[in-house]
Amino acid sequence: MSKGKVLELFYDVVSPYAWLGFEVLLRYKTIWNVDIHLRPGFLGAIIGATANTPPAMIPKKFTYMMQDLDKVAEFYQVPLRQPSDFFHVILKKGSLSAMRFVTAVQMSHPEFLEQLSRELWLRIWSEDKDITEPESILQAAKKAGIPEDLGKKLLSTISSPEVKNKLRENTDQALGYGIFGMPSIVAHINEKPEMFFGSDRFELLAHRIGEKWLGPVPQRSQL
């Protein structure tokens, strides 16, 4: 594709499907020669603003999702495992403090953004660990390569107006694109944004940007 094409990924680490979309999109970064902009947002606010209903709140969808996650984890080659207490972890504890920390990193040290996001997903969706308590967030930061002193400094800013406003700005930007859930990818095609919702729209995305879809693990398909 031509130089300068941009794909924006709006995500929240509370969503397992956002993890799938995150990993697959990054696998295609060099294959498609595309500029990927990571946009951490707050899924809870998006659901509230759009009057959406989380799949977990609809019994039939929840049952399907639990079965689906096992299948897609294998297909996408992402080590996704369900938390032992899904409703408490996802719906009660949520991800607000984690996403504020991710936003703080985005603002001042974006070089750590990709790996920090991945480490938080690993904690909540693979290792069945907390992502809301300060010490847990710092452990994820350390694994992402963030120096301990810097991690503590960033953590001290997550309740600041600047960080709160930036997360709100990211979320409002998502809503402005018509986003109602995550992951959502906004492709800028011919200077016009097009939104693709979900982790299963890559084949269509590839078609729209004039690239080839080689499956969720493109490196394997090229062997």
trRosetta pair geometry for C-beta under 8 A, 3 or more apart (Angstrom, degrees):
i j d omega theta_ij theta_ji phi_ij phi_ji
1 5 5.0 -35 135 13 129 153
1 32 5.9 16 8 177 119 82
1 33 6.1 -172 49 72 80 95
1 34 6.3 29 57 -78 136 88
1 209 5.5 -20 -98 159 144 101
1 210 5.8 132 -98 72 89 102
1 211 5.8 -50 -43 -61 109 107
2 5 6.1 109 70 -32 70 105
3 33 7.5 -61 -92 145 61 117
4 35 7.3 -21 -152 2 20 131
5 34 5.4 -60 95 -127 103 85
5 35 6.7 161 86 24 50 87
5 187 7.6 -2 179 -166 102 87
5 188 6.6 180 -157 75 59 85
5 189 7.5 24 -138 -96 106 55
5 209 6.4 108 -177 -153 151 120
6 34 7.3 137 -118 -178 19 87
6 35 4.9 -38 -105 79 69 105
6 36 7.8 149 -160 -93 61 21
6 37 6.1 16 -172 -8 108 114
6 187 7.7 162 92 -151 53 45
6 188 4.6 22 59 28 92 124
7 25 6.7 -151 121 -161 140 121
7 34 5.3 33 -1 154 112 133
7 35 7.2 161 24 81 67 51
7 36 5.3 -23 72 -108 96 68
7 37 7.2 180 88 25 45 73
7 185 5.7 -12 -173 -169 102 108
7 186 7.3 154 -160 77 50 47
7 187 5.3 -16 -107 -101 80 72
7 188 7.6 -144 -75 13 36 76
7 205 7.9 59 -122 -175 130 130
7 209 8.0 -45 -70 -70 111 158
8 36 7.9 143 -97 -163 26 53
8 37 4.6 -25 -107 71 73 106
8 39 5.3 30 -180 -16 100 130
8 185 6.8 151 77 -159 52 53
8 186 4.3 -7 56 55 107 99
8 187 8.0 -156 24 -68 70 29
8 188 7.6 68 -10 -28 99 98
9 21 6.7 169 -147 131 118 109
9 22 6.4 124 160 -102 150 67
9 25 5.7 161 -77 80 139 169
9 36 6.4 8 -6 -170 112 100
9 37 7.2 174 21 83 68 52
9 38 5.6 -24 64 -115 102 55
9 39 6.2 173 82 26 45 83
9 183 6.2 -19 -165 -166 92 116
9 184 7.7 153 -153 82 47 44
9 185 5.5 -19 -99 -102 67 78
10 39 4.6 -36 -94 85 65 115
10 41 5.1 8 -167 2 97 130
10 170 7.4 160 -129 167 95 95
10 173 7.9 -166 -96 94 126 95
10 174 4.5 116 -145 -105 157 119
10 177 7.8 -177 -22 48 147 141
10 179 5.8 -15 72 -133 156 168
10 182 5.9 -114 115 -111 84 103
10 183 6.8 150 77 -160 59 61
10 184 4.7 -8 55 62 110 92
10 185 7.6 -165 19 -79 75 29
10 186 7.1 53 -15 -10 107 102
11 15 6.9 -130 -161 53 76 119
11 18 4.1 135 -145 -174 97 123
11 21 7.0 -168 -93 79 118 116
11 22 5.8 43 -100 -69 166 111
11 38 7.2 -47 29 -159 115 84
11 39 7.2 122 16 74 69 63
11 40 6.4 -47 72 -109 75 52
11 41 7.0 131 56 30 25 83
11 117 7.2 67 97 -162 133 136
11 182 5.3 134 -124 -173 43 127
11 183 5.1 -10 -95 -110 90 91
12 15 5.4 83 72 0 84 103
12 18 6.0 146 51 -5 53 173
12 40 7.1 96 -94 -160 53 71
12 41 6.0 -73 -60 79 94 67
12 42 6.2 87 -102 -133 129 25
12 43 3.8 -120 32 -25 156 104
12 44 7.9 164 -158 -9 166 68
12 95 5.7 132 173 85 102 149
12 99 5.8 -26 -136 -90 86 135
12 182 5.3 117 18 63 90 163
13 18 7.1 -125 -98 90 26 129
13 19 7.3 61 -140 -70 62 95
13 95 5.6 172 66 -146 83 142
13 98 5.8 -86 54 129 129 135
13 99 6.9 -170 19 -75 94 83
13 102 7.1 160 -18 -49 120 150
13 117 6.2 -161 -77 -158 112 72
13 120 4.3 -18 -155 114 166 119
13 121 5.1 -130 -148 -69 97 72
13 124 6.4 117 144 30 102 138
13 125 7.9 -142 175 -10 80 116
13 131 6.6 -128 109 165 132 165
14 18 7.9 53 63 29 51 136
14 43 5.7 -127 59 35 119 136
14 44 7.8 41 40 -40 162 89
14 90 6.0 119 -173 -143 99 76
14 94 6.1 -27 -99 -161 146 55
14 95 3.8 -129 -50 -20 107 135
14 98 7.9 142 -52 63 84 133
14 99 7.9 -49 -17 -46 100 118
14 124 7.2 -70 -113 137 45 163
15 18 3.7 81 85 -1 113 111
15 19 7.1 -173 102 -12 66 76
15 43 5.9 138 -39 -76 114 159
15 182 4.9 178 10 94 164 102
15 183 6.8 180 104 -43 139 67
16 19 5.5 -45 -160 25 42 115
16 20 7.0 44 145 -18 67 98
16 69 5.8 17 117 -128 156 119
16 80 5.5 94 -161 -153 115 132
16 121 7.9 121 -119 -154 53 101
16 125 5.1 151 -104 -133 91 140
17 20 5.4 -45 -154 32 43 115
17 21 6.5 42 149 -16 67 103
17 72 7.8 8 -108 114 76 162
17 182 7.4 151 83 116 96 61
17 183 6.2 -138 120 3 83 87
17 198 6.6 -50 164 -148 135 62
17 199 4.6 -151 -177 -6 84 123
18 21 5.6 -54 -147 40 35 112
18 22 6.1 44 151 -27 66 106
18 43 7.9 -121 -39 -70 147 133
18 182 4.6 9 -82 141 121 103
18 183 4.0 133 -119 -58 66 90
18 199 7.3 -147 -82 -61 19 113
19 22 5.5 -52 -146 33 30 117
19 23 6.4 24 159 -15 65 106
19 78 6.1 146 130 173 106 148
19 80 6.5 147 89 -90 139 115
19 121 4.3 134 -107 -153 122 143
19 125 5.9 -139 -21 67 161 160
20 23 6.2 -60 -149 37 27 104
20 24 6.3 18 159 -12 64 112
20 72 6.0 -26 -102 151 153 122
20 76 4.8 -35 -142 -170 101 175
20 78 5.7 -142 -99 15 68 157
20 80 7.3 -29 -63 -45 93 147
20 183 7.6 -141 66 4 73 132
20 199 4.0 58 94 -165 113 158
20 216 7.8 -40 -173 -146 96 131
21 24 6.1 -61 -143 41 28 106
21 25 5.9 26 163 -19 66 112
21 183 3.4 -126 54 51 156 159
21 185 6.9 -151 -177 -45 126 107
21 198 7.3 174 -74 144 128 30
21 199 3.9 -123 -58 -103 85 87
22 25 6.2 -62 -147 36 20 107
22 26 6.4 13 160 -12 60 112
22 38 7.9 46 -132 -120 101 107
22 117 6.7 -140 -158 130 153 130
22 118 7.5 -169 129 -83 135 77
22 121 7.4 -163 55 -45 149 159
22 183 6.7 -164 -42 -94 73 146
23 26 6.0 -62 -149 40 28 107
23 27 6.5 34 153 -25 64 105
23 76 6.8 107 79 160 126 113
23 78 5.3 166 28 -91 162 119
23 118 7.8 94 -82 -112 90 105
24 27 5.6 -53 -153 29 33 115
24 28 6.8 20 154 -11 64 107
24 76 6.4 -76 -60 -149 110 108
24 199 6.8 122 20 -164 136 93
24 202 6.1 -89 141 -73 137 151
24 216 5.2 -68 -108 -147 118 77
25 28 6.0 -67 -157 40 33 105
25 29 7.3 63 144 -57 63 80
25 36 6.1 130 146 -124 110 138
25 185 6.7 174 -97 -98 139 131
25 202 7.8 -150 -78 -105 69 114
26 29 5.4 -10 -157 -28 45 117
26 36 6.6 -137 -95 71 64 173
26 114 6.9 112 -112 -148 145 125
27 31 7.4 9 136 3 66 126
27 216 7.8 84 51 171 154 50
27 217 7.0 -99 -164 -129 163 41
27 218 5.7 151 141 26 114 102
27 219 6.9 -109 -164 -17 110 98
28 31 4.9 -74 -148 53 57 113
28 32 4.8 30 160 -3 97 113
28 34 7.0 14 123 30 93 121
28 202 7.7 170 -30 -155 155 123
28 211 7.8 102 -175 136 123 150
28 218 6.3 95 -87 -3 77 149
29 32 7.0 -75 -147 48 11 89
29 34 6.2 -113 -141 61 48 79
29 36 5.4 -74 -108 -9 104 127
30 33 6.6 23 -163 -79 37 54
31 211 7.7 105 124 -175 90 129
31 214 7.2 -103 -178 18 155 133
31 218 5.6 -24 -64 123 167 157
32 206 7.7 -126 -96 -118 128 82
32 209 7.0 43 -164 109 129 136
32 211 4.7 -1 -120 -129 101 162
34 209 7.4 15 -92 164 133 157
38 106 7.2 -135 97 -111 101 115
38 113 5.5 168 74 136 144 130
38 114 6.6 -173 -40 -81 155 71
38 117 6.9 -136 -169 -25 145 158
39 170 5.3 171 -179 -156 88 108
39 173 7.0 -106 -165 86 139 129
39 174 6.9 158 129 -66 132 100
40 99 5.6 177 168 -156 114 86
40 102 4.4 174 -121 118 166 123
40 103 5.4 -137 86 -72 128 72
40 106 5.9 -150 20 -37 117 145
40 113 7.7 -135 -28 -159 117 110
40 117 7.1 -151 -83 -96 112 118
40 167 7.0 -50 112 -121 97 83
40 170 6.0 26 82 145 54 167
41 45 7.6 -114 165 58 93 112
41 46 6.6 58 136 -41 128 124
41 99 7.3 -24 109 -169 18 136
41 167 7.0 132 -137 -169 41 71
41 170 4.6 -148 -88 124 78 104
41 171 4.3 129 -158 -87 101 68
41 173 7.9 -134 -91 57 123 89
41 174 5.0 2 -94 -17 166 145
41 182 7.1 -175 65 -77 112 138
42 45 4.4 58 95 11 109 111
42 46 7.0 166 93 -12 58 86
42 95 7.5 -177 -135 88 73 95
42 96 6.4 33 -133 -112 122 72
42 99 5.4 150 -90 105 77 158
42 167 5.8 61 -32 164 111 111
42 168 7.8 -16 15 -87 126 48
42 170 8.0 110 -4 83 73 104
42 171 5.0 -29 35 -81 84 137
43 46 5.5 -58 -149 38 38 112
43 47 6.2 39 155 -21 71 104
43 95 7.2 48 28 49 105 127
43 181 7.3 35 -147 -150 100 53
43 182 5.2 -98 -99 18 108 127
44 47 5.9 -54 -148 35 29 110
44 48 6.4 27 154 -16 63 109
44 94 6.0 5 -53 -146 138 134
44 95 7.7 175 -19 47 109 85
44 96 6.9 -42 27 -68 140 96
45 48 5.6 -56 -147 40 32 112
45 49 6.0 29 157 -19 67 110
45 168 7.6 -132 -171 -119 173 67
45 171 5.0 26 85 -177 134 152
46 49 5.9 -56 -140 39 28 108
46 50 6.1 3 167 3 64 115
46 52 7.3 0 127 23 77 134
46 171 6.2 -137 -57 -159 88 97
46 174 6.1 -45 -98 106 126 132
46 175 6.4 -162 -120 -72 81 90
46 179 6.4 -47 -147 116 134 97
46 180 6.6 158 163 -156 103 27
46 181 6.8 163 123 -87 128 29
46 182 7.0 105 58 -29 158 99
47 50 6.5 -73 -141 50 22 93
47 52 4.5 -98 -140 66 67 104
47 53 7.7 115 -165 -78 107 11
47 54 6.2 -4 -134 -56 151 85
47 180 7.9 80 -100 177 47 65
47 181 7.3 54 -83 -97 81 72
48 51 7.7 20 -175 -72 28 39
49 175 5.6 -42 116 -109 150 138
50 175 7.3 -161 -55 -124 100 95
50 180 4.3 -176 165 -131 168 89
50 181 8.0 -106 67 -43 151 67
52 180 5.2 139 -67 172 134 98
52 181 6.1 180 -169 -66 165 95
53 57 5.4 -113 179 72 92 125
53 58 6.2 81 131 -41 124 108
54 57 5.0 93 67 -2 83 104
54 58 8.0 -171 96 0 50 84
54 91 7.3 -176 74 -98 162 103
55 58 6.0 -69 -157 41 43 101
55 61 4.1 -125 -160 141 84 124
55 62 6.1 151 140 -75 78 57
55 64 7.9 -94 -177 67 123 97
55 65 5.1 110 131 -52 137 144
56 61 7.6 -96 -54 101 19 101
56 62 4.9 73 -136 -104 44 108
56 65 7.1 -81 -76 56 65 154
56 86 6.9 -162 -132 143 134 119
56 87 6.9 166 166 -98 134 76
56 90 6.5 135 -30 100 168 140
56 91 6.5 -137 98 -57 144 121
57 62 7.5 142 13 -55 16 118
57 91 8.0 121 -65 -108 92 139
58 61 4.0 48 84 22 110 116
58 62 6.3 169 76 -21 53 86
59 62 5.7 -58 -144 34 27 112
59 63 6.5 26 160 -18 64 104
60 63 5.9 -52 -150 34 31 111
60 64 6.5 29 153 -15 63 108
61 64 5.6 -58 -148 40 33 111
61 65 6.0 36 154 -25 68 107
62 65 5.6 -52 -144 34 30 113
62 66 6.6 33 157 -22 63 103
63 66 6.1 -54 -153 30 29 111
63 67 7.0 19 153 -9 61 106
64 67 6.0 -65 -158 41 34 106
64 68 5.8 34 150 -24 71 114
65 68 5.3 -56 -138 39 32 115
65 69 6.2 39 162 -30 67 100
66 69 6.2 -43 -146 22 25 111
66 70 7.7 26 154 -14 53 100
66 82 6.5 22 -138 -88 83 156
66 86 8.0 -74 -95 -72 107 163
67 70 6.3 -58 -167 30 36 109
67 71 6.9 27 146 -13 67 110
68 71 5.7 -64 -156 39 38 110
68 72 6.0 23 158 -12 76 110
69 72 6.1 -57 -137 42 30 102
69 73 6.1 39 160 -29 64 106
69 80 6.0 -117 179 127 96 126
69 82 6.1 103 96 -66 149 99
70 73 5.9 -51 -148 27 26 115
70 74 7.1 20 156 -11 58 105
70 82 8.0 -46 -61 -23 83 109
71 74 6.2 -65 -162 37 31 105
71 75 6.2 21 151 -14 69 115
72 75 5.3 -57 -138 44 39 111
72 76 5.4 20 168 -5 75 113
72 78 7.9 -9 131 44 81 110
72 80 7.4 -7 93 52 87 146
72 199 7.4 89 -175 97 143 132
73 76 6.6 -61 -132 48 19 95
73 78 5.7 -103 -141 74 63 76
73 79 6.9 47 -170 -148 111 14
73 80 3.8 -136 -104 52 112 98
73 81 7.3 77 -126 -62 164 49
74 77 7.4 16 -178 -73 29 47
75 216 6.2 85 139 30 80 151
76 80 7.9 34 67 -1 118 125
76 199 7.5 -14 -91 155 151 130
76 216 4.5 -99 -119 167 63 150
76 217 7.5 146 -165 -47 37 88
77 216 6.8 162 19 116 91 110
77 217 5.1 48 15 -74 139 129
77 220 8.0 134 -28 -21 158 142
79 122 7.3 33 76 -125 113 84
79 126 4.7 53 113 -127 99 128
80 125 5.3 -29 -137 155 77 110
80 126 6.3 -83 -109 -80 28 81
81 125 6.8 142 51 163 51 54
81 126 5.4 88 24 -133 94 42
81 128 7.0 -58 101 -45 112 94
82 86 6.1 -28 179 -81 104 110
82 125 7.9 -17 -101 -147 27 67
83 86 5.3 141 69 -90 96 52
83 89 4.2 -68 142 36 167 161
83 90 6.9 176 33 -35 140 93
83 124 6.6 -37 -69 179 119 68
83 125 7.3 -66 -45 -101 86 44
83 128 5.3 135 -130 -124 63 78
84 128 5.4 54 -12 -150 94 136
85 88 4.2 -5 135 35 117 118
85 89 5.7 127 86 -21 78 96
86 89 6.2 -72 -145 42 22 103
86 90 5.7 -12 175 8 65 120
86 91 8.0 48 134 -2 69 98
87 90 6.6 -63 -123 50 20 92
87 91 5.1 -28 -165 30 62 121
87 92 6.8 58 140 -13 68 101
88 91 7.4 -36 -79 53 9 80
88 92 4.9 -34 -149 36 48 129
88 93 6.4 45 151 -14 65 101
89 92 7.5 35 -7 49 11 86
89 93 5.5 -33 -146 37 34 123
89 124 6.7 154 170 -156 123 96
90 93 7.5 30 -16 52 10 84
90 94 7.2 50 174 -90 32 44
91 94 7.1 2 -174 -66 14 79
93 130 7.3 -108 -178 -138 157 86
93 131 8.0 122 133 54 124 75
93 132 5.0 -134 177 -17 106 151
94 132 7.2 81 73 -88 61 129
95 98 4.7 -63 -165 51 75 116
95 99 5.2 72 134 -25 96 104
95 124 7.8 -31 -94 -70 106 167
95 131 6.4 -1 -121 98 80 125
95 132 7.3 -124 -112 -81 33 90
96 99 6.0 -62 -143 40 25 104
96 100 6.4 28 157 -20 63 105
96 132 7.8 43 50 -126 69 102
97 100 5.7 -52 -149 34 32 113
97 101 6.6 33 152 -19 64 103
97 131 8.0 169 79 127 92 70
97 132 5.0 96 46 -152 123 68
97 134 8.0 -86 165 -72 140 59
97 137 6.9 -101 131 -62 104 142
97 158 6.3 67 -155 144 70 149
98 101 5.7 -56 -155 35 33 110
98 102 6.4 34 148 -19 66 104
98 120 5.5 127 -171 -150 127 139
98 131 4.4 15 -81 145 143 106
98 132 6.2 -76 -34 -88 97 52
98 137 6.2 -162 -106 -103 70 106
99 102 5.2 -44 -142 36 40 116
99 103 6.2 46 152 -23 64 102
99 167 6.1 104 131 -136 100 131
100 103 5.5 -52 -149 35 33 115
100 104 6.5 38 150 -23 64 100
100 158 3.9 96 125 -163 119 100
100 159 7.5 44 163 -64 156 43
100 163 5.4 74 -169 145 91 121
100 164 6.9 -10 -124 -84 115 59
100 167 5.8 -63 -101 -45 63 151
101 104 5.5 -47 -149 31 35 114
101 105 6.6 35 151 -16 64 102
101 116 7.8 -133 126 169 99 134
101 137 5.2 172 -50 -166 172 133
101 141 7.5 -99 168 -67 130 116
101 154 6.5 84 -152 134 80 107
101 155 6.2 -2 -114 -104 112 66
101 158 5.3 -32 -70 -91 65 132
102 105 5.7 -55 -155 36 33 112
102 106 6.4 39 147 -23 65 104
102 113 7.0 82 -168 -143 81 79
102 116 6.2 171 -114 116 77 120
102 117 6.0 69 -132 -85 127 82
102 120 7.0 -69 -69 -5 117 157
103 106 5.3 -48 -147 33 36 117
103 107 6.4 37 154 -23 65 104
103 158 7.8 112 59 -129 98 80
103 163 5.5 124 102 -165 114 85
103 166 5.1 153 175 99 119 111
103 167 4.4 -81 -71 -71 164 91
103 170 6.9 -142 -114 2 113 142
104 107 5.8 -54 -151 32 31 113
104 108 6.7 -19 168 20 65 107
104 154 4.7 140 126 -171 129 93
104 155 7.8 173 70 -74 162 25
104 157 5.1 134 -129 85 133 114
104 158 5.7 -84 -35 -84 136 72
104 163 4.9 -15 -77 -116 87 128
105 108 7.0 -84 -140 54 24 76
105 109 5.3 -59 -155 68 67 89
105 110 7.0 120 142 -93 72 36
105 112 5.3 -93 -167 82 123 105
105 113 5.4 159 121 -89 110 69
105 116 5.5 18 106 37 177 165
105 141 7.9 -166 -78 -119 132 101
105 146 7.4 -84 -114 -89 121 142
105 154 6.1 39 -70 -161 71 150
106 110 5.6 41 -147 -99 44 85
106 113 5.2 68 -89 -105 69 128
106 166 7.3 180 83 148 115 134
107 110 7.8 154 27 -57 11 86
107 162 7.3 110 -160 143 165 107
107 163 6.9 -119 -3 -103 151 74
107 166 5.6 -51 -75 -130 122 174
108 154 7.1 -158 58 -106 127 101
109 112 5.1 17 128 18 107 111
109 113 7.7 167 106 -44 64 77
109 146 7.2 106 113 -117 152 106
109 150 7.0 65 -47 171 163 132
109 154 7.3 -75 22 -84 124 136
110 113 4.8 -18 -157 -19 59 124
112 115 6.0 -73 -164 54 59 100
112 116 5.1 58 145 -28 91 114
112 141 7.7 36 163 -149 142 75
112 144 5.4 88 -171 139 101 118
112 145 6.3 -154 -119 73 101 94
112 146 5.2 58 -143 -72 159 98
113 116 6.0 -62 -141 39 23 109
113 117 6.3 24 162 -20 62 109
114 117 6.1 -62 -156 34 25 109
114 118 6.5 20 153 -15 63 109
115 118 5.5 -54 -148 38 36 114
115 119 6.2 38 154 -22 69 104
115 143 7.9 -148 156 117 105 73
115 144 4.1 145 116 -148 100 86
115 145 6.2 33 97 16 154 108
116 119 5.7 -54 -146 35 32 110
116 120 6.5 31 156 -18 65 104
116 140 6.5 84 -155 139 71 100
116 141 6.2 10 -121 -108 109 59
116 144 4.0 31 -79 -126 63 169
116 146 6.8 36 -82 -29 114 126
117 120 6.0 -57 -153 35 30 109
117 121 6.6 29 151 -16 64 105
118 121 5.7 -55 -150 38 33 111
118 122 6.3 37 151 -23 66 104
118 144 7.5 139 57 -105 87 100
119 122 5.5 -49 -147 33 34 115
119 123 6.6 37 153 -23 64 101
119 140 4.2 147 123 -163 114 84
119 141 7.6 178 87 -58 149 22
119 143 4.7 150 -131 88 137 116
119 144 4.7 -112 -4 -59 143 95
120 123 5.7 -49 -150 30 34 113
120 124 6.5 11 161 -1 67 108
120 131 5.2 80 -158 -138 91 132
120 137 7.9 8 -101 -125 106 67
120 140 5.1 53 -74 -163 67 155
121 124 6.4 -68 -143 48 29 94
121 125 5.2 -30 -178 34 70 119
121 126 7.2 57 132 -8 69 104
122 125 7.1 -70 -108 59 13 76
122 126 4.7 -42 -155 40 56 128
122 127 5.9 41 149 -8 75 108
122 140 8.0 158 58 -125 97 98
123 126 7.4 20 -14 48 9 83
123 127 5.4 -47 -133 53 37 116
123 129 4.3 -77 -169 71 85 108
123 130 7.2 -44 158 73 120 30
123 131 5.2 132 95 -76 128 95
123 136 6.8 125 -175 178 151 105
123 139 7.7 115 -98 94 136 110
123 140 5.6 -71 -29 -84 141 114
124 127 7.9 18 -10 52 13 76
124 128 7.8 44 -160 -111 29 22
124 129 6.8 -91 -74 67 40 61
124 130 7.8 16 -90 -160 80 13
124 131 4.8 -43 -56 -20 112 129
129 136 6.4 178 151 -144 104 119
130 133 5.1 26 133 13 140 104
130 136 4.3 -114 94 -82 95 167
131 136 5.9 -135 -107 129 24 125
131 137 6.8 80 -172 -82 56 72
131 140 6.9 38 -128 -38 86 150
132 136 6.9 31 47 62 38 135
132 137 7.6 -17 -180 -49 7 103
133 136 4.5 83 64 9 88 109
133 137 7.0 -159 89 -9 43 86
134 137 5.7 -58 -149 35 31 111
134 138 6.3 28 156 -18 67 107
134 155 5.9 89 -147 -176 95 140
135 138 5.6 -54 -148 37 33 112
135 139 6.5 38 151 -24 64 102
136 139 5.6 -49 -151 30 33 114
136 140 6.7 33 151 -16 63 101
137 140 5.8 -54 -155 35 34 111
137 141 6.3 37 147 -21 66 106
137 151 8.0 168 124 -179 83 106
137 155 6.2 133 103 -109 129 115
138 141 5.3 -50 -145 36 36 116
138 142 6.3 41 153 -23 66 101
138 148 7.5 48 -174 -140 111 72
138 151 5.1 108 -136 143 79 132
138 152 6.8 25 -113 -74 124 68
138 155 6.4 -32 -72 -54 93 149
139 142 5.7 -49 -149 31 32 113
139 143 6.6 29 153 -15 63 104
140 143 5.8 -57 -151 38 32 110
140 144 6.3 30 150 -19 65 110
141 144 5.6 -61 -150 38 31 111
141 146 4.1 -57 174 57 90 132
141 151 3.8 131 120 -124 147 122
141 154 7.3 169 -126 63 148 132
141 155 7.7 -104 -26 -53 157 106
142 145 7.9 81 176 -42 30 12
142 146 6.5 -84 -80 62 30 78
142 148 6.4 19 -97 -84 103 76
142 151 6.5 -41 -58 -47 69 163
146 150 5.5 -125 178 90 89 112
146 151 4.7 111 119 -70 118 94
146 154 7.4 -54 -177 16 145 144
147 150 4.4 79 65 13 90 109
147 151 6.8 -157 90 -13 42 87
148 151 5.6 -54 -147 32 30 114
148 152 6.5 26 158 -15 64 104
149 152 5.9 -56 -152 36 31 109
149 153 6.3 32 151 -20 64 108
150 153 5.5 -54 -147 37 34 114
150 154 6.2 33 155 -18 67 106
151 154 5.9 -57 -148 38 29 109
151 155 6.2 31 153 -22 64 108
152 155 5.5 -52 -145 35 31 114
152 156 6.5 36 154 -25 63 103
153 156 5.9 -54 -155 28 30 113
153 157 7.2 23 150 -18 60 107
154 157 5.9 -63 -161 31 37 111
154 158 7.6 55 148 -49 66 88
155 158 6.1 -30 -161 -12 42 114
157 160 4.7 -36 -167 1 69 128
157 162 7.2 -40 -179 67 110 109
157 163 5.4 127 138 -35 91 135
158 163 5.4 -109 -134 115 36 160
159 163 7.4 28 19 61 10 124
159 164 7.2 20 -162 -48 33 113
160 163 4.9 86 61 12 89 99
160 164 6.8 -160 89 -3 44 90
161 164 5.7 -61 -142 44 31 110
161 165 5.7 30 161 -21 68 112
162 165 6.0 -59 -145 37 22 109
162 166 6.4 22 156 -20 61 107
163 166 5.7 -53 -146 34 32 111
163 167 6.5 29 157 -15 65 104
164 167 6.0 -57 -151 37 30 107
164 168 6.3 28 152 -16 65 110
165 168 5.5 -56 -146 41 33 113
165 169 6.1 39 151 -26 66 104
166 169 5.4 -48 -145 33 32 115
166 170 6.5 35 154 -19 63 100
167 170 5.7 -49 -150 34 33 112
167 171 6.3 30 152 -16 64 108
168 171 5.6 -57 -147 40 32 111
168 172 6.0 32 154 -19 67 108
169 172 5.7 -54 -142 39 29 110
169 173 6.3 34 154 -24 62 104
170 173 5.7 -54 -152 32 29 114
170 174 6.7 32 149 -20 62 102
171 174 5.6 -50 -155 31 35 114
171 175 6.6 33 149 -16 65 103
172 175 5.5 -51 -148 37 36 112
172 176 6.3 44 149 -26 65 104
173 176 5.4 -51 -151 31 33 118
173 177 6.9 30 151 -16 62 102
174 177 5.9 -59 -157 34 34 108
174 179 4.1 -62 172 53 87 141
174 184 6.6 115 -152 62 105 135
175 178 7.7 60 -178 -67 35 12
175 179 6.2 -88 -80 56 31 84
177 184 7.3 155 98 136 130 135
177 186 5.2 -74 -149 -94 156 134
177 193 6.1 -90 -129 137 105 142
177 195 5.1 134 153 -76 108 127
178 195 5.5 -158 69 20 104 159
179 182 7.4 41 175 -73 122 70
179 184 4.3 -172 -127 55 115 172
179 186 7.8 -77 -59 -57 116 107
179 195 6.2 -148 -73 -151 76 141
179 197 7.1 151 -135 -93 72 100
180 197 7.1 -12 50 -109 83 146
181 184 6.8 129 82 -50 53 107
181 197 6.0 70 64 -159 96 121
181 198 7.7 28 96 -66 117 68
183 197 7.7 159 94 -158 51 49
183 198 6.9 81 63 -152 76 7
183 199 5.8 76 38 -67 118 81
184 195 5.9 -7 -178 -166 112 101
184 196 6.9 158 -160 79 61 46
184 197 5.0 -23 -106 -105 88 66
184 198 7.9 32 -90 -11 58 38
185 195 7.3 150 82 -154 46 51
185 196 4.7 -14 62 59 96 100
185 201 7.4 -159 36 79 117 117
185 205 6.4 9 90 -109 144 144
186 193 5.0 -7 -178 -163 108 111
186 194 7.0 154 -156 73 58 36
186 195 5.2 -24 -100 -96 76 70
186 196 7.8 -179 -80 19 29 71
187 193 7.1 143 75 -152 39 55
187 194 5.0 -21 62 61 92 92
187 195 8.0 -179 20 -81 70 22
187 196 6.7 35 -8 -6 107 113
187 205 6.2 158 -45 -149 143 95
187 208 6.4 120 85 104 157 126
187 209 5.9 -117 -166 -64 142 116
188 191 6.7 5 176 -119 97 23
188 192 7.2 150 -157 67 57 27
188 193 5.5 -30 -97 -91 67 66
188 194 8.0 170 -88 17 21 71
189 192 5.8 -38 74 65 70 81
189 193 7.8 118 22 -115 71 18
189 194 5.6 -3 18 3 118 119
189 208 6.2 -85 -75 153 158 100
189 209 6.2 -130 -96 -95 110 73
194 208 6.4 -116 87 168 156 152
196 201 4.3 -168 179 111 112 143
196 204 6.6 169 -127 89 127 111
196 205 5.1 -53 -40 -76 173 105
197 201 6.8 91 65 -15 39 148
198 201 5.3 104 71 -16 95 105
199 202 7.8 -4 176 -30 48 103
201 204 5.0 -49 -173 45 79 114
201 205 5.7 88 126 -29 84 99
202 205 5.2 -52 -141 38 36 116
202 206 6.1 42 158 -24 68 101
202 213 5.8 131 127 -127 92 118
202 216 7.5 131 39 -91 156 68
203 206 5.9 -50 -150 32 28 112
203 207 6.7 30 150 -18 60 105
203 213 4.5 -50 -112 -30 62 177
204 207 5.6 -53 -152 35 34 114
204 208 6.4 31 153 -19 67 107
205 208 5.8 -59 -149 36 31 109
205 209 6.4 4 162 1 67 109
205 213 8.0 108 65 -82 78 114
206 209 6.5 -71 -144 48 27 92
206 211 4.6 -97 -154 81 79 85
206 212 6.2 -21 180 133 131 8
206 213 3.9 -167 20 -54 162 90
207 210 7.8 32 -179 -70 27 28
207 213 7.6 -31 -37 -21 74 116
214 218 3.8 79 82 -126 122 91
214 221 4.5 -177 170 76 99 143
214 222 6.7 11 -176 -51 152 87
215 218 6.2 158 64 -81 72 55
215 220 7.4 -69 89 68 130 101
215 221 5.0 133 34 -47 122 142
217 220 4.2 26 120 14 112 120
217 221 6.8 137 92 -17 69 89
218 221 5.5 -59 -147 39 41 110
218 222 6.3 38 157 -22 71 107
219 222 5.9 -60 -151 34 30 110
219 223 7.4 49 149 -42 59 91
220 223 6.0 -35 -165 -2 39 116
